[in-house]
Amino acid sequence: MPRGAPARSVVGMTTTTSPTDALTERLFESALAGLELFSIHLGWELGLYQTLATSDPLTSADLAERAAIDERYAREWLEQQAVAGLHAVDDPDAPAAARRFHMPDGHAEVLADPDSPAFVTPFAPMLVGIARALPDVARAYRTGAGVPYERYGAEFRAGQAAINRPAFIHELAGWLESVPEIHARLSAQPPARVADLGCGLGASTLAIARAYPGAHVEGIDSDPASIAEAIDAAGAEDGVTFCCRDADELASAGPYDLVCIFEALHDMARPVDVLAAARAALSPDGSVFVADERVADAFVAPGDAVERIMYGWSVSHCLPTSRAEQPSAALGTALRADTVIGLAADAGFARTDVLPIDNDFFRFYRLVA
């Protein structure tokens, strides 16, 4: 443990409940959680979880050979994972080189199955991406400038795409089907045209196309690296195209029967302009479908866990990236329903419906011109 570590009272060795002790313990636990997420990132980056999930119990030498890593590092990582309760060890008393490690029941879904709704391992690379950019974020706080999205690196880009992917795979079709006007148009002839604005690596684009095989779905993003990866991932998928394009070009590419914006509106520097461009690109009966954060209806402090994590993303990523382009609305991650309704009205929409779709993290809107 590094010099200056807190006393043992912070790890449950005392019954003291003073505010000072409580906050000390909380920050100790936060440091512990952060370090464990960095170890999870190593498992993600090096393919260690996939190796363990598809193997019988492994020694450190076995893991090193199968994952092509150094044995000493493999041993330390396996021991840390077992101490953290992420993996199990068959015989803790065995010599270090002879210990065999495996994933407990249910852990593979969380750590190694990218299609599972329980897969939250991508939080780790997202935090690594934020750590990469944090010096720039601190400078932005001093100057009022922003931090470009690409500064957060491939780790954040991959993590963000992966954390949302299970919801897009398993739930997105149901979201659209639950809105009768949208479902009817996507199911009808002539084939509908859909713009998936801010598509990232394209999981949402592919999910729409697979739910509505007759539609043509265009994934649009202003980040060239994201579009390049989306094209590679899609291959020759029918009914799907991807392009790197700014939102103000939508009208010239339309008309679209549906424009989707999934968890991207709060990141946009000019959200009213983007929504106005989407409105101008709609066919006569078209609509805009927005999914953004399900935060509280009004600011409250202290907040619940969802509110806390949304503000955590906001202070370190979403607000800085939105301010990389000026002028910026600087919305932040805590995008409340009345703000979305106001943005839509400013963009010229006649009506915004807050949709009764149940989800722990997303709130859904249909914007009608």
C-alpha positions as CSV (number, residue, x, y, z in Angstrom):
1,M,0.0,0.0,0.0
2,P,1.4,3.4,-0.9
3,R,2.6,5.8,1.8
4,G,-0.1,8.0,3.2
5,A,-2.7,5.2,3.0
6,P,-5.7,5.8,5.3
7,A,-5.9,3.9,8.6
8,R,-7.6,0.6,9.0
9,S,-10.8,2.3,10.2
10,V,-11.6,3.1,6.6
11,V,-12.1,-0.6,5.7
12,G,-14.7,-1.5,8.3
13,M,-12.5,-2.0,11.3
14,T,-14.4,0.6,13.4
15,T,-18.0,1.4,14.2
16,T,-17.3,5.1,14.1
17,T,-20.0,7.0,12.0
18,S,-18.7,10.5,12.1
19,P,-19.1,12.4,8.8
20,T,-15.3,12.5,8.5
21,D,-14.9,8.8,8.9
22,A,-17.8,8.1,6.6
23,L,-16.4,10.2,3.8
24,T,-12.9,8.8,4.3
25,E,-14.3,5.3,4.0
26,R,-16.3,6.2,0.9
27,L,-13.2,7.7,-0.9
28,F,-11.1,4.6,0.0
29,E,-13.8,2.4,-1.5
30,S,-13.8,4.6,-4.6
31,A,-10.1,4.3,-5.0
32,L,-10.4,0.5,-4.6
33,A,-13.2,0.4,-7.2
34,G,-11.1,2.5,-9.6
35,L,-8.1,0.2,-9.3
36,E,-10.3,-2.9,-9.8
37,L,-11.7,-1.3,-12.9
38,F,-8.2,-0.7,-14.3
39,S,-7.5,-4.4,-13.7
40,I,-10.8,-5.2,-15.5
41,H,-9.5,-3.1,-18.4
42,L,-6.4,-5.3,-18.6
43,G,-8.6,-8.3,-18.8
44,W,-10.7,-6.6,-21.6
45,E,-7.6,-5.3,-23.5
46,L,-5.6,-8.6,-23.4
47,G,-8.6,-11.0,-24.0
48,L,-8.1,-12.7,-20.6
49,Y,-11.7,-12.9,-19.7
50,Q,-12.6,-14.6,-23.0
51,T,-9.8,-17.0,-22.5
52,L,-11.0,-17.9,-19.0
53,A,-14.6,-18.1,-20.0
54,T,-13.9,-20.7,-22.6
55,S,-11.5,-22.9,-20.6
56,D,-11.3,-25.3,-17.7
57,P,-9.5,-23.9,-14.6
58,L,-6.2,-22.4,-15.6
59,T,-2.8,-21.9,-13.9
60,S,-1.0,-18.7,-14.5
61,A,1.3,-20.5,-17.0
62,D,-1.8,-21.8,-18.8
63,L,-3.3,-18.3,-19.1
64,A,0.1,-16.9,-20.2
65,E,0.4,-19.4,-23.0
66,R,-3.1,-19.1,-24.2
67,A,-3.4,-15.3,-24.0
68,A,0.2,-14.7,-25.2
69,I,1.2,-12.7,-22.1
70,D,4.0,-12.9,-19.5
71,E,3.6,-15.6,-16.8
72,R,4.5,-13.4,-13.9
73,Y,2.0,-10.7,-14.9
74,A,-0.6,-13.5,-15.5
75,R,0.0,-14.8,-12.0
76,E,-0.4,-11.4,-10.3
77,W,-3.5,-10.5,-12.3
78,L,-5.1,-13.9,-11.5
79,E,-4.4,-13.5,-7.8
80,Q,-5.8,-9.9,-7.8
81,Q,-8.9,-11.1,-9.6
82,A,-9.4,-13.8,-7.1
83,V,-8.8,-11.5,-4.1
84,A,-11.4,-9.1,-5.6
85,G,-13.9,-12.0,-6.0
86,L,-14.0,-11.7,-9.7
87,H,-12.5,-15.2,-10.2
88,A,-12.3,-18.2,-8.0
89,V,-9.3,-20.3,-7.1
90,D,-9.6,-24.0,-6.7
91,D,-7.0,-24.3,-3.9
92,P,-5.7,-21.1,-2.4
93,D,-3.2,-23.0,-0.3
94,A,-1.5,-24.6,-3.4
95,P,1.9,-23.3,-4.5
96,A,1.5,-20.1,-6.6
97,A,2.4,-21.8,-9.9
98,A,0.0,-24.7,-9.2
99,R,-3.1,-22.6,-8.4
100,R,-6.0,-23.0,-10.9
101,F,-8.4,-20.1,-11.5
102,H,-11.9,-20.1,-13.1
103,M,-14.9,-17.8,-13.4
104,P,-17.7,-18.4,-10.9
105,D,-21.2,-19.1,-12.2
106,G,-22.7,-16.0,-13.7
107,H,-19.5,-14.0,-14.0
108,A,-18.9,-14.7,-17.7
109,E,-22.0,-12.8,-18.6
110,V,-20.7,-9.7,-16.9
111,L,-17.1,-10.0,-17.9
112,A,-16.9,-11.8,-21.2
113,D,-20.2,-11.9,-23.1
114,P,-20.6,-8.7,-25.2
115,D,-24.2,-9.5,-26.1
116,S,-25.4,-10.0,-22.6
117,P,-27.5,-7.2,-20.9
118,A,-25.3,-7.8,-17.8
119,F,-22.1,-7.0,-19.7
120,V,-20.7,-3.9,-17.9
121,T,-16.9,-4.6,-18.5
122,P,-16.9,-1.7,-21.0
123,F,-17.1,0.8,-18.1
124,A,-13.4,0.0,-17.6
125,P,-12.1,1.2,-21.0
126,M,-14.3,4.2,-20.8
127,L,-12.7,5.2,-17.5
128,V,-9.2,4.5,-19.0
129,G,-10.2,6.9,-21.9
130,I,-11.2,9.6,-19.4
131,A,-8.0,9.1,-17.5
132,R,-6.1,9.6,-20.7
133,A,-7.8,12.9,-21.3
134,L,-8.0,14.2,-17.7
135,P,-5.0,16.6,-18.0
136,D,-6.7,18.3,-20.9
137,V,-10.0,18.4,-19.0
138,A,-8.3,20.2,-16.1
139,R,-6.9,22.7,-18.6
140,A,-10.3,23.2,-20.1
141,Y,-11.7,23.9,-16.7
142,R,-9.2,26.8,-16.4
143,T,-9.8,28.2,-19.8
144,G,-13.5,27.4,-20.5
145,A,-12.5,25.6,-23.7
146,G,-13.4,22.0,-24.6
147,V,-11.7,18.7,-25.1
148,P,-12.2,17.0,-28.5
149,Y,-13.8,13.6,-28.5
150,E,-10.9,11.9,-30.2
151,R,-8.6,12.9,-27.2
152,Y,-10.4,10.2,-25.2
153,G,-8.9,7.6,-27.5
154,A,-9.8,4.3,-28.8
155,E,-10.5,3.0,-25.3
156,F,-13.4,5.3,-24.7
157,R,-14.8,4.9,-28.2
158,A,-14.8,1.1,-27.9
159,G,-16.1,1.2,-24.4
160,Q,-19.0,3.5,-25.1
161,A,-20.1,1.4,-28.1
162,A,-19.8,-1.8,-26.2
163,I,-21.7,-0.6,-23.1
164,N,-24.8,0.4,-25.2
165,R,-24.6,-2.6,-27.6
166,P,-26.6,-5.1,-25.6
167,A,-29.5,-2.6,-25.2
168,F,-29.5,-2.0,-29.0
169,I,-29.4,-5.7,-29.7
170,H,-32.1,-6.7,-27.3
171,E,-34.3,-3.7,-26.8
172,L,-34.1,-1.2,-29.6
173,A,-36.6,-3.0,-31.9
174,G,-39.1,-3.0,-29.0
175,W,-38.6,0.7,-28.4
176,L,-39.6,1.5,-32.0
177,E,-42.4,-1.1,-32.1
178,S,-44.0,0.5,-29.1
179,V,-44.6,3.8,-31.0
180,P,-47.4,2.9,-33.4
181,E,-46.7,5.7,-35.9
182,I,-43.0,4.8,-36.2
183,H,-43.6,1.1,-36.3
184,A,-46.3,1.4,-39.0
185,R,-44.1,3.5,-41.3
186,L,-41.0,1.3,-40.9
187,S,-43.1,-1.8,-41.7
188,A,-44.8,-0.2,-44.8
189,Q,-44.0,0.3,-48.4
190,P,-42.4,2.1,-50.1
191,P,-39.3,1.2,-48.0
192,A,-38.7,3.7,-45.2
193,R,-35.5,5.8,-45.0
194,V,-33.9,6.1,-41.5
195,A,-31.1,8.3,-40.4
196,D,-29.3,7.2,-37.2
197,L,-27.6,10.4,-36.2
198,G,-24.5,10.0,-33.9
199,C,-24.4,6.3,-34.7
200,G,-20.9,5.7,-33.2
201,L,-19.7,2.2,-34.1
202,G,-23.1,1.4,-35.7
203,A,-24.7,-1.1,-33.3
204,S,-28.0,0.9,-33.3
205,T,-27.9,1.3,-37.0
206,L,-27.6,-2.5,-37.5
207,A,-30.3,-3.2,-34.9
208,I,-32.8,-1.0,-36.8
209,A,-32.0,-2.6,-40.1
210,R,-32.4,-6.1,-38.7
211,A,-35.7,-5.2,-37.0
212,Y,-37.1,-3.7,-40.2
213,P,-35.4,-5.5,-43.1
214,G,-37.3,-3.5,-45.8
215,A,-36.0,-0.2,-44.5
216,H,-32.8,1.6,-45.6
217,V,-30.8,2.8,-42.6
218,E,-28.0,5.3,-42.8
219,G,-25.6,5.6,-39.9
220,I,-24.2,9.1,-39.6
221,D,-21.5,10.4,-37.3
222,S,-19.0,13.2,-37.4
223,D,-16.2,11.1,-36.0
224,P,-14.2,9.5,-38.8
225,A,-12.7,6.8,-36.6
226,S,-16.1,5.7,-35.5
227,I,-17.5,5.5,-39.0
228,A,-14.5,3.5,-40.2
229,E,-15.0,0.9,-37.5
230,A,-18.8,0.9,-38.2
231,I,-18.2,0.1,-41.8
232,D,-15.8,-2.7,-40.9
233,A,-18.2,-4.2,-38.4
234,A,-21.2,-4.0,-40.8
235,G,-19.5,-5.7,-43.7
236,A,-22.1,-6.2,-46.5
237,E,-25.1,-5.9,-44.3
238,D,-28.2,-5.3,-46.4
239,G,-30.0,-2.0,-46.1
240,V,-27.2,-0.3,-44.2
241,T,-24.8,2.5,-45.2
242,F,-22.5,4.6,-43.1
243,C,-21.2,8.1,-43.7
244,C,-19.1,10.7,-41.9
245,R,-21.3,13.8,-42.1
246,D,-22.3,16.8,-40.1
247,A,-26.0,17.1,-39.1
248,D,-26.4,20.3,-41.1
249,E,-26.1,18.2,-44.3
250,L,-29.2,16.1,-43.4
251,A,-31.7,18.1,-45.4
252,S,-29.8,17.6,-48.6
253,A,-29.5,13.8,-48.0
254,G,-33.2,13.4,-47.0
255,P,-36.0,13.0,-46.9
256,Y,-36.1,10.6,-44.0
257,D,-39.1,8.9,-42.5
258,L,-37.3,8.7,-39.2
259,V,-34.3,10.3,-37.7
260,C,-33.0,8.7,-34.5
261,I,-30.6,10.2,-32.0
262,F,-29.5,7.7,-29.4
263,E,-27.7,9.0,-26.3
264,A,-26.1,11.8,-28.3
265,L,-28.2,14.9,-28.0
266,H,-26.7,16.0,-24.7
267,D,-23.2,15.8,-26.3
268,M,-24.0,18.2,-29.1
269,A,-22.7,21.7,-29.1
270,R,-25.6,23.0,-31.2
271,P,-28.5,20.8,-30.3
272,V,-31.2,23.2,-31.6
273,D,-29.5,23.5,-35.0
274,V,-29.2,19.7,-35.1
275,L,-32.8,19.2,-34.3
276,A,-33.8,21.9,-36.8
277,A,-31.8,20.1,-39.5
278,A,-33.4,16.8,-38.6
279,R,-36.9,18.4,-38.8
280,A,-36.0,19.9,-42.3
281,A,-34.9,16.4,-43.4
282,L,-38.1,14.7,-42.5
283,S,-40.7,13.4,-44.9
284,P,-44.2,14.8,-44.4
285,D,-45.2,12.1,-41.9
286,G,-41.8,11.6,-40.5
287,S,-40.7,12.0,-36.9
288,V,-37.5,12.2,-34.7
289,F,-36.9,9.6,-32.1
290,V,-34.6,10.6,-29.2
291,A,-33.2,8.4,-26.4
292,D,-31.2,10.3,-23.8
293,E,-30.5,10.0,-20.1
294,R,-33.2,9.2,-17.6
295,V,-32.1,11.7,-15.0
296,A,-34.3,13.3,-12.3
297,D,-36.9,15.8,-13.4
298,A,-35.2,18.5,-11.4
299,F,-31.8,19.0,-9.7
300,V,-31.7,17.2,-6.3
301,A,-28.7,16.8,-3.9
302,P,-27.7,14.4,-2.8
303,G,-28.8,12.3,-5.8
304,D,-29.3,8.6,-6.4
305,A,-26.8,6.3,-8.1
306,V,-28.1,7.1,-11.6
307,E,-27.8,10.8,-11.0
308,R,-24.4,10.4,-9.6
309,I,-23.0,8.4,-12.5
310,M,-24.5,10.8,-15.0
311,Y,-22.9,13.7,-13.4
312,G,-19.6,11.7,-13.2
313,W,-19.6,11.3,-17.0
314,S,-20.6,14.9,-17.4
315,V,-17.8,16.6,-15.5
316,S,-15.1,14.4,-17.0
317,H,-16.3,13.7,-20.6
318,C,-19.7,14.9,-21.9
319,L,-19.5,18.6,-21.0
320,P,-15.8,19.0,-22.1
321,T,-16.5,17.3,-25.4
322,S,-19.6,19.3,-26.1
323,R,-17.5,22.5,-25.6
324,A,-14.8,21.5,-28.1
325,E,-17.0,23.2,-30.7
326,Q,-18.0,26.8,-30.1
327,P,-20.4,28.3,-29.5
328,S,-21.8,25.5,-27.4
329,A,-25.1,24.9,-25.5
330,A,-22.9,23.1,-22.9
331,L,-25.8,20.8,-21.9
332,G,-24.0,18.2,-19.9
333,T,-25.1,14.7,-19.3
334,A,-28.0,15.5,-17.0
335,L,-30.4,16.3,-19.8
336,R,-33.8,16.7,-18.2
337,A,-37.1,16.2,-20.0
338,D,-38.1,19.9,-19.9
339,T,-34.8,20.8,-21.5
340,V,-35.4,18.4,-24.4
341,I,-38.9,19.7,-24.8
342,G,-37.6,23.3,-24.9
343,L,-34.9,22.4,-27.4
344,A,-37.4,20.7,-29.7
345,A,-39.7,23.8,-29.5
346,D,-36.8,26.1,-30.4
347,A,-36.0,23.9,-33.3
348,G,-39.6,24.3,-34.7
349,F,-41.2,21.0,-33.7
350,A,-44.9,21.3,-33.0
351,R,-45.0,18.5,-30.4
352,T,-42.7,16.5,-28.2
353,D,-44.1,13.3,-26.7
354,V,-42.3,11.8,-23.7
355,L,-42.8,8.1,-24.4
356,P,-43.9,5.6,-21.8
357,I,-41.0,3.2,-22.5
358,D,-39.7,1.6,-19.3
359,N,-35.9,1.8,-19.0
360,D,-33.6,2.4,-16.0
361,F,-31.2,4.7,-17.9
362,F,-32.8,6.1,-21.0
363,R,-35.8,8.4,-21.4
364,F,-37.5,8.4,-24.9
365,Y,-39.1,11.2,-26.9
366,R,-40.9,11.4,-30.2
367,L,-40.6,14.8,-31.9
368,V,-43.3,15.7,-34.5
369,A,-43.0,18.5,-36.9
